Amino acid sequence: MSEIVIAVEGLGKQVTDAIGTLTILDDITFTIRAGETVAIVGASGSGKSTLLGLLAGLDQPTSGSVRLDGVDVGAIDEDARAKLRAAKVGFVFQSFQLLPHLSALENVMLPLELQGRRDARAQSLEILAKVGLAERLHHYPKTLSGGEQQRVALARAFVTAPAVLLADEPTGSLDATTGEGIMDLMLEMNRVQGSTLVLVTHDGGIAARCERRITLAAGHIVKED
């Protein structure tokens, strides 16, 4: 059996304002093994995106812990968390999050350049070809369709061969056909690279294509299947 790459124990998140304290997540516990594909599902406001941010160390829990590839994310400082994310995690967002002043190729090269990789261009060319964008290398995001922008975002996420890929509604802003194509591509690249895929989605059809589903309601896990 493959090793545990994400271990969540007793995770809670609360926010306090002038009105009072709001519990977003409460006593969340689960593990994810290397190579799994897992969908986090639930209605709007159930805590899905907050949970994804906590898994990445982009936010700090109020209680409990997240261990990413054996490292307690809450026990290290922000600089160490940033280094851990750069080394282990890829991200795909619903809104693509491409830098508008960079071409498709430059967007994909960026994380490799930040790692000081000398093969950044060669690796980026290779992965853009794999996602079907070999002819669109020098186009800027505003000249690409939504589906093409999401393929650039996928290439950027996978180019570092991350241990874990986190995707927040990766097909949410795309039409059904384009979204299915992006999901096909994500699962294929996940299989080829052997990474662990954790995605947040409200789309039951997309969730059903993952090996496991974790369902949240009002900040609690109500079902795992």
N, C-alpha and C positions, 0 to 999 in steps of 0.2 A: 504493500500500500504506500502511496506517495506521501511525502512529508507535509505537515501543516505549514502553510505559508501565511495565513491570517488567523489569529486567535483573538476573539473578542470575549471579554468576561465582565459581566455586571455593568455594562456600559450605560451611563446616564448623561443626559445633557439638559441643563436648565438655563433659562435666561430670566433676568430680573429687570423690571422697569418700574416706572412710577405707579403702575396699576397693581403690580404684584409679581409673583414668580410663575413662569410658564414652563412646564415639563415637556420637552420635545421628544426625548428618548428616555426610557426607563428600564433598567435591568436587562439589557440586551446581551445575550450570550450565544455564540456560535463559532464554529471553526470552518475554514476553507482549505482544502488540500491543493497542492501544486497541480496545475493543469486543469483544474475544474472550471466549468462555466456556470456562473451563478447569477440569477436575476433577483434583484430586490424590488418588490412590487408593493403597491398599496395606493390608496386614494391620495389626492392632493392634501398636503398638510400632515401626512402620516409619519414624516421624519426621514424619508428615503434619502434625500440629498444631504441632509445633515449627517446621516450615518456615513455616507460616502466620503464626505469631507473629514470626518473623524478617522476613517480607515487610512486616509492619506496623510494624516497629521496636519491638515490645513486648519483644523480647529482643535481645541482642547476639550476633553470631556469634563463634566462636573464630578463624575464618579466612574469607577471601573477602569478597564485598561484595553488597549489595542496593541497586540504584538504583530509586527510586520517582519516576516522572515526572521523571527526570533528576537527582534529588537522591540523593547517596550517604547512605543512612540512617545508616550507621555513623560517618560523619564529622561529624555534628552532635550537639549535646548533647540531653539529654532534653526540655528545654523546647521546643527547635526541632522535635524529633520529634513532640511532642504537638501543636504547631501544624500540622505537616505532615499528621498524621492527621486533625485536625479539618477541614482544608481539602480533603483529597483522598480520604479513606478512610471507607467505611461498614462496619459489622460486623453479622453475624448469627450468633448462637450457638445451639448445640443446646438449652441450658437457658434460652434467651430473654433472660435478664439484664435483665428489666424491673424498675424500682424499685417495690416493692410499695405504697408510700405515695402514689404518683402514679397518676392515672387514665390511661386509654389516651391521651387527648388530651394530657395533661401529659407523659407519657413521650415522645411524638413531638415535642412542642414543645421539649423540653429542649436538644437539640443546636443548634437555631436560636437559642434564647435565649442560649446560651453564646457564640454568634457575634455577639450584639447585634442580631439581626434584628428589625425592627419588624413584619414580616409573619409572625411565627412562628405565630400562631394560624390565620391564613387559609391558610397553606401546609399546616399540619398537618391542618386540616379537609379540605382538598382531597385529600390523599394518603390519609387514612383512608377517605374515600369510595371512592377507587380500589381499595382492598383489601377493600371490602365491610363496613366497620365504622362506617358513618355513624350507625347506631342504637346503638352501644356506646361512644360517646365518653367517657362519664363513669363507666364501669365500671372497677373496680380489677382488677389482674391475677388475684387469687384468685377473682374471679367470672367469669373468662373461661376457655373451654376451651383445651386445648393448641394447637389450630389457630388459635384467635383470638389467643392470646398471640404466636404466631409471626408472624401477620399484623401485629400491632402492632410487633413487632421489625423486620419488613421495612419498614414505613412509616417507622419511626425511622431506619433505615439509609439509605433512599432519599431522605428529605425534604431533605437537604442537596445532592442531585444530585452524589454523589461521583464522582470519576474512576474509582475502584476500589471494588468491593464484595468483601469477604472473608467467607466463610461457613464456619463450622466445624461439620460434621455438622448442617446446618440442618433436616434431616428425621428425624434419628436418634431423637428421642423421640416421634415421631408415628406413628400407624398408617399403613398403606400408602396408603390412599385420601386421607387428609389430607395426607400427605407429597407425593403426586403433585400435589395442588392447590397446595401451597406452591411446588413447583418450577415449575409452570405460571406462577404469579404472579411468581416471581423472574425467570424468563426473559422474560416480557412486559414487566416494568418495566425490565429490563436493555436490552431492545430499544428501548423508548420513550425512555429517558434516554441511551442510547448509552454506558453505563458498561461497565467491564471487570469480569467476574465470575470470581472464583477461589474454588472451593469444595473443601473436604475432605469426602470421603464414603467409606463402606465399601460403599455400595449400587451395584451394577453398573448397575442400571436408571437410577438418577439420573445416574451418571457418563456413561452412553451418550448422554444428552440434551445434553451439552456438546460443543462443537466439537472440543476436544482433551482428551486424558487424559495425565497424567504419573504413571507408576507407580513407587512407592518400595518398596524391600525392604532391610531392614537398613541404612537410612540412605543408600542409593544409588539413583539413577535407573536402573531396569532396562528401562524401555520408555517411549517417547513415541509417541502415535498420535492 
